[in-house]
Amino acid sequence: MRELFIEFEQNRYEWAFDAKHDFMSRFQLYDAEGVTPDQEKVVLSVYGPTQVGKTTLILNLLGVKEEAIDEISSFLRGKREIGQSATVTVTSYSVSATEDYVLTLPNQQPEVIQSTDILEERLSALRVDVEAGRIDSLAPVRIALPKSYFEQADVAIELLDLPGIESAEERELRHVERCVNHWIPRSHICLIVNGAGDLTFLRDIGMTHLQHWYDYPDNFYVVLTRAYSPESVKRRLRDKSISNESDLRAYYHREIGDILGRPPGTVYPVEIGASMHRLEPDAREIAQSILNELRARIEQTDYRHVSFSFLTGYYAEVVRQSDEEIRHITEDLDVAERELVGLKENMEELVEKTKERLEDIGSQEKQLIKKIKGFKRAFERIHHRKNDETMIDTELKEVKQAKSKTALNSVFSRLITSFEESMNHVVEEMNQLLSTIYFELDQVDSSRLRVSHPGEVQFFSWDSSKVDRYLSQKNYESQMTWMKNRFLDETTRLSELVYNEAEHIYKQLQDISETFSSDRVRLDIRYTHEMDMLKAELNEAEQSVIQLQERLTSTKERWQEDLVHAQQYRSFFIEHFVKRQQELLRQATSDDIQERYNAGLYLYTLGRDAEEIIQALGCPNGNETSHDSGRRAL
């Protein structure tokens, strides 16, 4: 009969554990594949960086005798130097049935190890295998310690030492992250362990399932090691402003709360190992009291309650993570869409600016060509000398018969004045044209585009004192010819001065015109290049927006499935309860007396157990299943 009741207690909640597994296996948020913890023990996971006393704390909580803790802690490092992470994968410690060590690696049979040296070698090899990727299982490495090391032969908790990602080697990071993400949601209680000298660690934890630990004070306990070492605490212990465990916990609550900006939840400031003995008696008494309180709380935890009640947090976590992921994607999408709009605006601006610039260059080029042609016509008139010579001959014909010095001098005086006025008019005409070109071309220096005035005609009239020399017709005509040639030579000289300078400016104008054409070509090339680059960026931005939109849609759909699933988590328990109840009712009508008795025994407690579990689940926002619906199902 005793065996019957033992079996009854062992199987009493089997239906509820099946419901829990059914519930978790359908979550996309959690990796439901792989190993699961012992369902009949309180599962504690311990997370924290290296060198904060995690192993010592774990051994202490497991009830390992104080004199054995230092010895065990030393070889459990697997030959790792102090300051390096010793925990390479999830590790579980338990009591051996003998005085031997028993090492069980994932997917392997237990190995009895009879010396600490061999165990140390095996743990060192384990790290090499994990780093090399030969071991990637999420199942814990189980180490059973000799039973004589323990205060009692039975340990009511399963305690998992999680590797700390903050102190992991680069090659271990992926495995460490998978271990933490797998085991945190499968633990009933998680101890976040860190030295009291660095409280900012609690604010900066980046692991997905640990970021909001302060929202779940019943499932996450902060354990501060070396909590009596900070000078601020020592001073308060001396002046008695901290005189008991309540004062100390209140102090750390305030300190952590200031860092987090919110209440920190459950905090246990402890001192463990050799440092405990270095404390003053009053401080040691406080430290021991808080450590005993932590032990008692863990030992008194009802695994049947925490196994189910903490599932309420899954819903909240799903909501939180879905909101955060969707918010991040939405923010990225907003940025991408703004970038896309900006690129389109840049493209439109480039098109408009280039169009205006090309139109401006084209307009200036046309005006320049027109004025260059006008300038050319103006300075080419300078070399049209036939008309000038005909005009001279006409003027001289009138004074040829007169044989008058005065008349001859008067004719050439008029010719000089006419030439100078004509030349000045051409120069002014060209300069006026050049001045308009200057104002239209910003890059042209005005001093380079101006024709100089040639100066006066250097000409000598007939000398009156030599009149007798020119009495004959022959002498008069000879003088007249000499003066004509002299006048033509001088005007030619001045004309060539102006022409040469104008021709040089004309070549400059042609160069400027060619520059305009080159600028237009370069502008076309630059525009094509910039437009091609913008089109490539635009295409990339459009693809990014499309991908983010698709990702947002798929994420919302994926999270919606999890949200609907989370809202219905009670229904899994109700469904499994009904299934179990119907099964027991069938057994209650069996011809087998023992089977009918067993069915009656289970039916006697089933309804009450189911109601307590379903009510313990709580009712988060959005959960359409209520306590009343659970009772109705029962």
CORTAPE-V200228 format. One record per residue. N is the residue number from 1. RES is the residue in three letters. SS is DSSP state (hx for helix, st for strand, lp for the rest). OMEGA is omega in whole degrees, 0 to 359 (* if undefined). Layout:
n=(N | N)
res=(RES | RES)
ss=(SS | SS)
omega=(OMEGA | OMEGA)
This chain:
n=(1 | 2 | 3 | 4 | 5 | 6 | 7 | 8 | 9 | 10 | 11 | 12 | 13 | 14 | 15 | 16 | 17 | 18 | 19 | 20 | 21 | 22 | 23 | 24 | 25 | 26 | 27 | 28 | 29 | 30 | 31 | 32 | 33 | 34 | 35 | 36 | 37 | 38 | 39 | 40 | 41 | 42 | 43 | 44 | 45 | 46 | 47 | 48 | 49 | 50 | 51 | 52 | 53 | 54 | 55 | 56 | 57 | 58 | 59 | 60 | 61 | 62 | 63 | 64 | 65 | 66 | 67 | 68 | 69 | 70 | 71 | 72 | 73 | 74 | 75 | 76 | 77 | 78 | 79 | 80 | 81 | 82 | 83 | 84 | 85 | 86 | 87 | 88 | 89 | 90 | 91 | 92 | 93 | 94 | 95 | 96 | 97 | 98 | 99 | 100 | 101 | 102 | 103 | 104 | 105 | 106 | 107 | 108 | 109 | 110 | 111 | 112 | 113 | 114 | 115 | 116 | 117 | 118 | 119 | 120 | 121 | 122 | 123 | 124 | 125 | 126 | 127 | 128 | 129 | 130 | 131 | 132 | 133 | 134 | 135 | 136 | 137 | 138 | 139 | 140 | 141 | 142 | 143 | 144 | 145 | 146 | 147 | 148 | 149 | 150 | 151 | 152 | 153 | 154 | 155 | 156 | 157 | 158 | 159 | 160 | 161 | 162 | 163 | 164 | 165 | 166 | 167 | 168 | 169 | 170 | 171 | 172 | 173 | 174 | 175 | 176 | 177 | 178 | 179 | 180 | 181 | 182 | 183 | 184 | 185 | 186 | 187 | 188 | 189 | 190 | 191 | 192 | 193 | 194 | 195 | 196 | 197 | 198 | 199 | 200 | 201 | 202 | 203 | 204 | 205 | 206 | 207 | 208 | 209 | 210 | 211 | 212 | 213 | 214 | 215 | 216 | 217 | 218 | 219 | 220 | 221 | 222 | 223 | 224 | 225 | 226 | 227 | 228 | 229 | 230 | 231 | 232 | 233 | 234 | 235 | 236 | 237 | 238 | 239 | 240 | 241 | 242 | 243 | 244 | 245 | 246 | 247 | 248 | 249 | 250 | 251 | 252 | 253 | 254 | 255 | 256 | 257 | 258 | 259 | 260 | 261 | 262 | 263 | 264 | 265 | 266 | 267 | 268 | 269 | 270 | 271 | 272 | 273 | 274 | 275 | 276 | 277 | 278 | 279 | 280 | 281 | 282 | 283 | 284 | 285 | 286 | 287 | 288 | 289 | 290 | 291 | 292 | 293 | 294 | 295 | 296 | 297 | 298 | 299 | 300 | 301 | 302 | 303 | 304 | 305 | 306 | 307 | 308 | 309 | 310 | 311 | 312 | 313 | 314 | 315 | 316 | 317 | 318 | 319 | 320 | 321 | 322 | 323 | 324 | 325 | 326 | 327 | 328 | 329 | 330 | 331 | 332 | 333 | 334 | 335 | 336 | 337 | 338 | 339 | 340 | 341 | 342 | 343 | 344 | 345 | 346 | 347 | 348 | 349 | 350 | 351 | 352 | 353 | 354 | 355 | 356 | 357 | 358 | 359 | 360 | 361 | 362 | 363 | 364 | 365 | 366 | 367 | 368 | 369 | 370 | 371 | 372 | 373 | 374 | 375 | 376 | 377 | 378 | 379 | 380 | 381 | 382 | 383 | 384 | 385 | 386 | 387 | 388 | 389 | 390 | 391 | 392 | 393 | 394 | 395 | 396 | 397 | 398 | 399 | 400 | 401 | 402 | 403 | 404 | 405 | 406 | 407 | 408 | 409 | 410 | 411 | 412 | 413 | 414 | 415 | 416 | 417 | 418 | 419 | 420 | 421 | 422 | 423 | 424 | 425 | 426 | 427 | 428 | 429 | 430 | 431 | 432 | 433 | 434 | 435 | 436 | 437 | 438 | 439 | 440 | 441 | 442 | 443 | 444 | 445 | 446 | 447 | 448 | 449 | 450 | 451 | 452 | 453 | 454 | 455 | 456 | 457 | 458 | 459 | 460 | 461 | 462 | 463 | 464 | 465 | 466 | 467 | 468 | 469 | 470 | 471 | 472 | 473 | 474 | 475 | 476 | 477 | 478 | 479 | 480 | 481 | 482 | 483 | 484 | 485 | 486 | 487 | 488 | 489 | 490 | 491 | 492 | 493 | 494 | 495 | 496 | 497 | 498 | 499 | 500 | 501 | 502 | 503 | 504 | 505 | 506 | 507 | 508 | 509 | 510 | 511 | 512 | 513 | 514 | 515 | 516 | 517 | 518 | 519 | 520 | 521 | 522 | 523 | 524 | 525 | 526 | 527 | 528 | 529 | 530 | 531 | 532 | 533 | 534 | 535 | 536 | 537 | 538 | 539 | 540 | 541 | 542 | 543 | 544 | 545 | 546 | 547 | 548 | 549 | 550 | 551 | 552 | 553 | 554 | 555 | 556 | 557 | 558 | 559 | 560 | 561 | 562 | 563 | 564 | 565 | 566 | 567 | 568 | 569 | 570 | 571 | 572 | 573 | 574 | 575 | 576 | 577 | 578 | 579 | 580 | 581 | 582 | 583 | 584 | 585 | 586 | 587 | 588 | 589 | 590 | 591 | 592 | 593 | 594 | 595 | 596 | 597 | 598 | 599 | 600 | 601 | 602 | 603 | 604 | 605 | 606 | 607 | 608 | 609 | 610 | 611 | 612 | 613 | 614 | 615 | 616 | 617 | 618 | 619 | 620 | 621 | 622 | 623 | 624 | 625 | 626 | 627 | 628 | 629 | 630 | 631 | 632 | 633 | 634)
res=(MET | ARG | GLU | LEU | PHE | ILE | GLU | PHE | GLU | GLN | ASN | ARG | TYR | GLU | TRP | ALA | PHE | ASP | ALA | LYS | HIS | ASP | PHE | MET | SER | ARG | PHE | GLN | LEU | TYR | ASP | ALA | GLU | GLY | VAL | THR | PRO | ASP | GLN | GLU | LYS | VAL | VAL | LEU | SER | VAL | TYR | GLY | PRO | THR | GLN | VAL | GLY | LYS | THR | THR | LEU | ILE | LEU | ASN | LEU | LEU | GLY | VAL | LYS | GLU | GLU | ALA | ILE | ASP | GLU | ILE | SER | SER | PHE | LEU | ARG | GLY | LYS | ARG | GLU | ILE | GLY | GLN | SER | ALA | THR | VAL | THR | VAL | THR | SER | TYR | SER | VAL | SER | ALA | THR | GLU | ASP | TYR | VAL | LEU | THR | LEU | PRO | ASN | GLN | GLN | PRO | GLU | VAL | ILE | GLN | SER | THR | ASP | ILE | LEU | GLU | GLU | ARG | LEU | SER | ALA | LEU | ARG | VAL | ASP | VAL | GLU | ALA | GLY | ARG | ILE | ASP | SER | LEU | ALA | PRO | VAL | ARG | ILE | ALA | LEU | PRO | LYS | SER | TYR | PHE | GLU | GLN | ALA | ASP | VAL | ALA | ILE | GLU | LEU | LEU | ASP | LEU | PRO | GLY | ILE | GLU | SER | ALA | GLU | GLU | ARG | GLU | LEU | ARG | HIS | VAL | GLU | ARG | CYS | VAL | ASN | HIS | TRP | ILE | PRO | ARG | SER | HIS | ILE | CYS | LEU | ILE | VAL | ASN | GLY | ALA | GLY | ASP | LEU | THR | PHE | LEU | ARG | ASP | ILE | GLY | MET | THR | HIS | LEU | GLN | HIS | TRP | TYR | ASP | TYR | PRO | ASP | ASN | PHE | TYR | VAL | VAL | LEU | THR | ARG | ALA | TYR | SER | PRO | GLU | SER | VAL | LYS | ARG | ARG | LEU | ARG | ASP | LYS | SER | ILE | SER | ASN | GLU | SER | ASP | LEU | ARG | ALA | TYR | TYR | HIS | ARG | GLU | ILE | GLY | ASP | ILE | LEU | GLY | ARG | PRO | PRO | GLY | THR | VAL | TYR | PRO | VAL | GLU | ILE | GLY | ALA | SER | MET | HIS | ARG | LEU | GLU | PRO | ASP | ALA | ARG | GLU | ILE | ALA | GLN | SER | ILE | LEU | ASN | GLU | LEU | ARG | ALA | ARG | ILE | GLU | GLN | THR | ASP | TYR | ARG | HIS | VAL | SER | PHE | SER | PHE | LEU | THR | GLY | TYR | TYR | ALA | GLU | VAL | VAL | ARG | GLN | SER | ASP | GLU | GLU | ILE | ARG | HIS | ILE | THR | GLU | ASP | LEU | ASP | VAL | ALA | GLU | ARG | GLU | LEU | VAL | GLY | LEU | LYS | GLU | ASN | MET | GLU | GLU | LEU | VAL | GLU | LYS | THR | LYS | GLU | ARG | LEU | GLU | ASP | ILE | GLY | SER | GLN | GLU | LYS | GLN | LEU | ILE | LYS | LYS | ILE | LYS | GLY | PHE | LYS | ARG | ALA | PHE | GLU | ARG | ILE | HIS | HIS | ARG | LYS | ASN | ASP | GLU | THR | MET | ILE | ASP | THR | GLU | LEU | LYS | GLU | VAL | LYS | GLN | ALA | LYS | SER | LYS | THR | ALA | LEU | ASN | SER | VAL | PHE | SER | ARG | LEU | ILE | THR | SER | PHE | GLU | GLU | SER | MET | ASN | HIS | VAL | VAL | GLU | GLU | MET | ASN | GLN | LEU | LEU | SER | THR | ILE | TYR | PHE | GLU | LEU | ASP | GLN | VAL | ASP | SER | SER | ARG | LEU | ARG | VAL | SER | HIS | PRO | GLY | GLU | VAL | GLN | PHE | PHE | SER | TRP | ASP | SER | SER | LYS | VAL | ASP | ARG | TYR | LEU | SER | GLN | LYS | ASN | TYR | GLU | SER | GLN | MET | THR | TRP | MET | LYS | ASN | ARG | PHE | LEU | ASP | GLU | THR | THR | ARG | LEU | SER | GLU | LEU | VAL | TYR | ASN | GLU | ALA | GLU | HIS | ILE | TYR | LYS | GLN | LEU | GLN | ASP | ILE | SER | GLU | THR | PHE | SER | SER | ASP | ARG | VAL | ARG | LEU | ASP | ILE | ARG | TYR | THR | HIS | GLU | MET | ASP | MET | LEU | LYS | ALA | GLU | LEU | ASN | GLU | ALA | GLU | GLN | SER | VAL | ILE | GLN | LEU | GLN | GLU | ARG | LEU | THR | SER | THR | LYS | GLU | ARG | TRP | GLN | GLU | ASP | LEU | VAL | HIS | ALA | GLN | GLN | TYR | ARG | SER | PHE | PHE | ILE | GLU | HIS | PHE | VAL | LYS | ARG | GLN | GLN | GLU | LEU | LEU | ARG | GLN | ALA | THR | SER | ASP | ASP | ILE | GLN | GLU | ARG | TYR | ASN | ALA | GLY | LEU | TYR | LEU | TYR | THR | LEU | GLY | ARG | ASP | ALA | GLU | GLU | ILE | ILE | GLN | ALA | LEU | GLY | CYS | PRO | ASN | GLY | ASN | GLU | THR | SER | HIS | ASP | SER | GLY | ARG | ARG | ALA | LEU)
ss=(lp | hx | hx | hx | hx | hx | hx | hx | hx | hx | hx | lp | lp | hx | hx | hx | hx | hx | hx | hx | hx | hx | hx | hx | hx | lp | lp | lp | lp | lp | lp | lp | lp | lp | lp | lp | lp | lp | lp | lp | lp | st | st | st | st | st | st | lp | lp | lp | lp | lp | lp | hx | hx | hx | hx | hx | hx | hx | hx | lp | lp | st | lp | hx | hx | hx | hx | hx | hx | hx | hx | hx | hx | lp | lp | lp | lp | lp | lp | lp | lp | lp | lp | lp | lp | lp | lp | lp | st | st | st | st | st | lp | lp | lp | lp | lp | st | st | st | st | lp | lp | lp | lp | lp | lp | st | st | st | lp | lp | hx | hx | hx | hx | hx | hx | hx | hx | hx | hx | hx | hx | hx | hx | hx | hx | lp | lp | lp | lp | lp | lp | lp | lp | lp | st | st | st | st | st | lp | hx | hx | hx | st | lp | lp | lp | lp | lp | lp | st | st | st | st | st | lp | lp | lp | hx | hx | hx | lp | lp | hx | hx | hx | hx | hx | hx | hx | hx | hx | hx | hx | hx | hx | hx | lp | lp | lp | lp | lp | st | st | st | st | st | st | st | lp | lp | lp | hx | hx | hx | hx | lp | lp | lp | lp | lp | hx | hx | hx | lp | lp | hx | hx | hx | lp | lp | lp | lp | st | st | st | st | st | st | lp | lp | lp | lp | lp | hx | hx | hx | hx | hx | hx | hx | hx | lp | lp | lp | lp | lp | lp | hx | hx | hx | hx | hx | hx | hx | hx | hx | hx | hx | hx | hx | hx | hx | hx | lp | lp | lp | lp | lp | st | st | st | st | lp | lp | lp | lp | hx | hx | hx | hx | lp | lp | lp | hx | hx | hx | hx | hx | hx | hx | hx | hx | hx | hx | hx | hx | hx | hx | hx | hx | hx | hx | lp | lp | lp | hx | hx | hx | hx | hx | hx | hx | lp | lp | hx | hx | hx | hx | hx | hx | hx | hx | hx | hx | hx | hx | hx | hx | hx | hx | hx | hx | hx | hx | hx | hx | hx | hx | hx | hx | hx | hx | hx | hx | hx | hx | hx | hx | hx | hx | hx | hx | hx | hx | hx | hx | hx | hx | hx | hx | hx | hx | hx | hx | hx | hx | hx | hx | hx | hx | hx | hx | hx | hx | hx | hx | hx | hx | hx | hx | hx | hx | hx | hx | hx | hx | lp | lp | hx | hx | hx | hx | hx | hx | hx | hx | hx | hx | hx | hx | hx | hx | hx | lp | lp | lp | lp | hx | hx | hx | hx | hx | hx | hx | hx | hx | hx | hx | hx | hx | hx | hx | hx | hx | hx | hx | hx | hx | hx | hx | hx | hx | hx | hx | hx | hx | hx | hx | hx | hx | hx | hx | hx | lp | lp | lp | lp | lp | hx | hx | hx | lp | lp | lp | lp | lp | lp | lp | lp | lp | lp | lp | lp | lp | lp | lp | hx | hx | hx | hx | hx | hx | hx | lp | lp | hx | hx | hx | hx | hx | hx | hx | hx | hx | hx | hx | hx | hx | hx | hx | hx | hx | hx | hx | hx | hx | hx | hx | hx | hx | hx | hx | hx | hx | hx | hx | hx | hx | hx | hx | hx | hx | hx | hx | hx | hx | hx | hx | hx | hx | hx | hx | hx | hx | hx | hx | hx | hx | hx | hx | hx | hx | hx | hx | hx | hx | hx | hx | hx | hx | hx | hx | hx | hx | hx | hx | hx | hx | hx | hx | hx | hx | hx | hx | hx | hx | hx | hx | hx | hx | hx | hx | hx | hx | hx | hx | hx | hx | hx | hx | lp | hx | hx | hx | hx | hx | hx | hx | hx | hx | hx | hx | hx | hx | hx | hx | hx | hx | hx | hx | hx | lp | lp | lp | lp | hx | hx | hx | hx | hx | hx | hx | hx | hx | hx | hx | hx | hx | hx | hx | hx | hx | hx | hx | hx | hx | hx | hx | hx | lp | lp | lp | lp | lp | lp | lp | lp | lp | lp | hx | hx | hx | hx | hx | hx | hx | lp)
omega=(181 | 178 | 180 | 180 | 176 | 178 | 179 | 181 | 181 | 185 | 187 | 184 | 183 | 180 | 181 | 177 | 175 | 179 | 179 | 180 | 178 | 180 | 186 | 184 | 182 | 179 | 171 | 182 | 186 | 176 | 186 | 180 | 178 | 189 | 175 | 182 | 175 | 186 | 182 | 177 | 171 | 183 | 177 | 170 | 182 | 183 | 176 | 180 | 179 | 174 | 175 | 177 | 181 | 184 | 178 | 179 | 181 | 181 | 179 | 181 | 178 | 179 | 176 | 181 | 186 | 183 | 182 | 187 | 182 | 180 | 181 | 182 | 184 | 184 | 177 | 178 | 178 | 178 | 177 | 178 | 175 | 182 | 177 | 181 | 180 | 182 | 185 | 180 | 182 | 183 | 178 | 179 | 180 | 181 | 175 | 178 | 181 | 176 | 178 | 170 | 176 | 181 | 178 | 178 | 180 | 176 | 178 | 179 | 178 | 180 | 179 | 182 | 190 | 176 | 181 | 179 | 180 | 179 | 180 | 177 | 182 | 180 | 177 | 178 | 179 | 179 | 179 | 181 | 179 | 180 | 181 | 179 | 179 | 175 | 181 | 183 | 176 | 178 | 181 | 167 | 185 | 179 | 176 | 183 | 181 | 186 | 181 | 179 | 187 | 177 | 180 | 189 | 183 | 178 | 188 | 180 | 169 | 187 | 184 | 177 | 182 | 175 | 179 | 182 | 181 | 183 | 182 | 172 | 183 | 182 | 183 | 194 | 183 | 181 | 180 | 181 | 178 | 180 | 183 | 181 | 179 | 191 | 179 | 180 | 179 | 177 | 176 | 180 | 175 | 175 | 175 | 188 | 176 | 177 | 182 | 180 | 181 | 182 | 179 | 176 | 183 | 179 | 192 | 178 | 185 | 182 | 187 | 187 | 180 | 187 | 184 | 183 | 185 | 178 | 184 | 184 | 179 | 184 | 179 | 176 | 173 | 177 | 180 | 177 | 184 | 185 | 182 | 183 | 181 | 183 | 180 | 178 | 178 | 180 | 180 | 175 | 180 | 183 | 174 | 174 | 165 | 184 | 179 | 183 | 179 | 178 | 182 | 181 | 178 | 179 | 181 | 175 | 180 | 183 | 181 | 179 | 178 | 181 | 182 | 187 | 180 | 179 | 186 | 181 | 187 | 183 | 177 | 175 | 186 | 171 | 185 | 177 | 186 | 183 | 177 | 184 | 179 | 180 | 172 | 184 | 181 | 180 | 179 | 180 | 177 | 182 | 181 | 180 | 181 | 178 | 178 | 179 | 178 | 179 | 183 | 181 | 179 | 183 | 183 | 179 | 178 | 184 | 181 | 178 | 184 | 179 | 186 | 186 | 183 | 179 | 177 | 180 | 179 | 180 | 181 | 181 | 177 | 179 | 183 | 184 | 178 | 178 | 182 | 182 | 180 | 179 | 180 | 180 | 180 | 178 | 178 | 180 | 178 | 179 | 181 | 180 | 176 | 178 | 179 | 178 | 179 | 179 | 178 | 177 | 178 | 180 | 178 | 179 | 179 | 179 | 183 | 181 | 180 | 178 | 179 | 182 | 179 | 178 | 180 | 179 | 180 | 180 | 180 | 181 | 178 | 180 | 181 | 179 | 180 | 183 | 175 | 178 | 177 | 179 | 181 | 179 | 182 | 186 | 176 | 177 | 182 | 184 | 176 | 191 | 182 | 180 | 180 | 182 | 178 | 179 | 179 | 181 | 179 | 180 | 184 | 180 | 183 | 183 | 184 | 183 | 184 | 183 | 183 | 178 | 183 | 180 | 181 | 178 | 181 | 179 | 183 | 176 | 178 | 180 | 179 | 181 | 180 | 180 | 182 | 178 | 179 | 180 | 179 | 180 | 180 | 180 | 180 | 179 | 181 | 181 | 178 | 178 | 179 | 180 | 178 | 176 | 179 | 183 | 181 | 183 | 185 | 186 | 184 | 178 | 184 | 183 | 180 | 185 | 177 | 180 | 181 | 174 | 188 | 184 | 184 | 176 | 178 | 186 | 181 | 179 | 181 | 182 | 184 | 184 | 182 | 185 | 184 | 182 | 187 | 182 | 182 | 179 | 182 | 180 | 182 | 181 | 178 | 179 | 182 | 179 | 180 | 181 | 178 | 181 | 179 | 180 | 180 | 179 | 184 | 180 | 177 | 179 | 182 | 179 | 180 | 176 | 180 | 183 | 182 | 179 | 179 | 180 | 178 | 178 | 179 | 178 | 176 | 180 | 177 | 177 | 180 | 179 | 177 | 177 | 177 | 179 | 178 | 178 | 180 | 179 | 179 | 179 | 177 | 181 | 180 | 179 | 180 | 180 | 180 | 179 | 178 | 179 | 179 | 179 | 178 | 177 | 180 | 179 | 179 | 179 | 179 | 178 | 178 | 179 | 180 | 180 | 179 | 177 | 178 | 179 | 179 | 180 | 182 | 179 | 178 | 179 | 180 | 180 | 180 | 177 | 180 | 180 | 178 | 179 | 181 | 179 | 185 | 187 | 176 | 184 | 177 | 180 | 178 | 181 | 180 | 175 | 181 | 180 | 179 | 180 | 180 | 178 | 180 | 179 | 176 | 180 | 182 | 179 | 181 | 176 | 180 | 182 | 182 | 179 | 178 | 179 | 179 | 180 | 179 | 180 | 181 | 179 | 182 | 183 | 189 | 183 | 180 | 179 | 182 | 181 | 180 | 182 | 183 | 177 | 180 | 182 | 181 | 184 | 181 | 178 | 178 | 180 | 184 | 179 | 183 | 176 | 183 | 180 | 176 | 180 | 180 | 179 | 180 | *)
